[in-house]
Amino acid sequence: MKPQRITNGRKTHINMTNQLRNLRLDRKMTQATLAEKLKIPRGTYATLESGVCLPTTEVLNDITHVLRCHPEEVYTSMYLDIIKIESY
């Protein structure tokens, strides 16, 4: 399943994007390696990490499985980003 593009064209704020990057780097993975494990193109993963797209629930579940982290580690900051986007 593909990530959802933000309809208003705004990037998500720093919370989720930094969290995804930090989790990936803590596991000493490149974007390409993580994308391969998620079975998505590297460019698609890069849009998630850069905040251009929001991941679907399915993609977030896959990310937490591959990174072996608790969903809250990613979801909490994602929800904060969604709240910020909707408040514009």
C-alpha positions in Angstrom: 0.0 0.0 0.0 1.3 3.4 -0.9 1.8 6.3 1.5 -0.8 9.0 1.3 0.3 12.4 -0.1 -0.6 15.4 2.0 -3.4 17.1 0.0 -2.5 20.7 1.0 1.1 20.2 -0.2 2.6 21.0 3.2 5.3 18.9 4.6 4.7 17.2 7.9 6.5 18.8 10.8 9.7 17.5 12.3 8.3 15.0 14.8 7.6 11.9 12.7 10.3 12.6 10.1 13.1 12.8 12.7 11.7 9.8 14.5 11.7 7.6 11.4 15.2 8.7 10.6 16.5 8.2 14.1 14.9 4.8 14.4 16.4 3.8 11.1 19.9 5.1 11.9 19.8 3.4 15.4 19.4 0.1 13.5 22.3 1.1 11.2 20.1 0.9 8.1 20.2 2.9 5.0 17.0 4.2 3.4 17.5 1.6 0.6 17.9 -1.3 3.0 14.8 -0.3 4.9 12.8 0.3 1.8 13.8 -3.1 0.4 12.6 -4.8 3.7 9.3 -2.9 3.4 9.0 -3.9 -0.3 8.6 -0.3 -1.4 10.8 1.9 -3.6 13.6 3.8 -1.8 12.1 7.0 -3.2 8.8 6.2 -1.6 10.4 5.7 1.7 12.4 8.9 1.3 9.2 10.8 0.9 8.0 9.4 4.2 11.2 10.3 6.0 11.3 13.8 4.5 7.7 14.4 5.4 6.3 14.8 1.9 3.9 11.9 2.4 2.2 10.4 5.4 2.4 6.6 5.7 -0.7 4.5 5.7 -1.5 2.5 8.8 -0.3 -0.6 7.0 3.0 1.0 6.0 3.5 2.2 9.6 2.8 -1.3 10.9 5.4 -2.7 8.5 7.9 -0.1 9.6 7.5 -0.9 13.3 7.8 -4.6 12.5 11.0 -4.2 10.5 12.6 -1.7 12.9 11.4 -3.8 15.9 10.0 -0.9 17.8 6.7 -0.2 19.5 4.1 1.5 17.4 3.9 4.3 19.9 7.5 5.3 19.1 6.4 6.3 15.6 2.6 6.8 15.9 2.7 9.4 18.7 4.8 11.8 16.8 2.8 11.1 13.6 -0.5 12.1 15.4 1.1 15.3 16.6 2.1 16.0 12.9 -1.5 15.3 11.7 -2.9 17.6 14.4 -0.5 20.4 13.3 -1.4 19.9 9.6 -5.1 20.0 10.3 -4.8 23.2 12.4 -3.5 25.2 9.4 
